[in-house]
């Protein structure tokens, strides 16, 4: 909210030191983000929280300053008489839906001369961020910025039958708003109608068919109170936010409609030649009563942790225009001002006391705890995983738990459907995330935009899905991402790019560090967001508990990543029973191990995992390990085949292995590979 210092001086005497006032205003909750110089003098840019609609005006901010410094507020001039000496223009107001519009005030003027507004008014509007239009429109905008209550001026000669009817729209009804766009309405939206149809969307925007023009001479002034929820819903549904809707949907002053009309009447008569031709009509079928909230000093002291004198409580609330009535020692019944829509609970009143007592004067203390907390069952596993991944050189990231619709389209859920949010705040928060991969990719892309091409990150958090039976599946998940050079480029290592085996190594190191039960990394071609040629699954006891591989090249191009990105996702929850296996050890062998390399040629469709599983399945007790040390394709290997070199390590803990025994083991394995895999010696 842009607040003109020159404008504020109309209401009270300001301190000379604006810098100090800026700091002190911020300390009581009106954070002044900046102070700029304009043609209209200094302007404060104040952050107004959504629960303080009363401060979306110059008078609202002036009230806070007056309470802060104990100053008296000056009231701007208003029309004292809102009745016509002669009812020259009869009109009527009907409210058909008082649940959405409890109060509507109308006032009709004639003799209007549409012209530019006074230069001082235009200067103030521009300083506050509004574009001047003409004197009638500018005056309604001026009062909006001054008092915080929206008003609207209709060209009375364009109102059919000289009447106003406030009623819900019909489903599918259409109207053209002031911006020239035809809007389709539904039966939950409130309209301002004349005798023939809609002329405005209540609390949001007027209609094109009743706007003020250069030929306007008669005006009907509207000042009403609309239900905040109704305006908020309409504004969001139509994707139409205005200065009026911004205030109405947060809660305007239901008791300030007459005062706002009186101020507007004064300015129209002085600067537009207006005369009251139809007396004010105040239609209020659903009266609203002020909020009355009990307050106890003991509750305030217990909540704030400090001793507060009763005199301070009373004087502070009175400066803020509350009306405290004593109900005993240290007890009051507080009547709240009509413009304080945020006042509902005793805690709200205590917050007002705390603001002016000074947050800096309240000691920081931890709340008492009656029992010792306990970590969640997954906490130890997640902490261990964090230590391991940080030790591998990966940095932890933290992303929002929300997702966009496109995230679910690009990275489909393993099961279930996206968990939609009933009332999302933005387009980026329409559902809960189903995977960690989209957030990791966004972090990587952010790094790329800042010329950081070597990225090693991980995240451990929750993912969500709506299951077919309607239940919510909430899972603990670990995600890993790697891309760019593996260990930095230099003269000795010119281009060691991160590849599939690096992400596989990170996953294997993580599971080994967590002392996972025996697991396998097997090919997986059914993960749509991974490259089919470079993707794999993490399998424990025939259950797939994770996936890893290169991001699909199509997605890399669509997301404009410009370099290969490798990802892994592991489902922590079902993995937990297989972690932290008991530690066992063996003493160092007294006898030496013997290595034997076997080079074989096999068809390309034969995977190394099948060969390794087959060799281990022979049950050779002296076989300590099997490793793949070389893969070769090309001349003289026939097309469709590849050469594999396996390193077999034999160890007998009871005796020294002889050459003949080792050779016998090797020959048996060659025969096995030839019979089961069609392997040929090389």
Protein Blocks (a to p, Z undefined) as FASTA:
>chain_A
ZZdfklmmmmoccdfblmlmmmmmmmnopacfbdcddfkopaddddddfklmmlmcfklm
mmmmmmmnopacddddddfbfcdfbafbgcddddfblmlmmbccddddehiacddddfkl
mmmmmmnopacfbfmlmmmmmmmmmnopacddddfklpghhiacdddddehiacddfkop
acdddfkbccdddfkbcfbdehiaccfklcccfklcbdcdddddddfklmmmmmmmnopa
cfklmmmmnopafklmmmmmmmmmmmmmmmnopacfbdcddddfbccddddddddfklmm
mmnopacdfklmmmmmmmnopacddebehiacddddfklmmbmbfklmmmmmmmmnopkl
pccdddddfbdcdddfklmmmmmmmmmmmmnopacddddfbdcfklmmmmccfbdjdddd
fbafblklmbccfbfklmmmmmmmmmmmnopabdcdddddddddddfkopacdddddddd
dedjfkopafklmblccdfklmmmmmmmmmmmnopacddddddfkbfkbcfklgcdddee
hiafbdcddddfklmmmnonopacddddddfklmmmmgoiacddddddfbdcdddddddd
ddfklcfklmmmmmmmnopaklmbdcdfbdcedjfbdehiacdddddddddfkbccdfkl
mmmmmmmmmmmmmmmnopacZZ
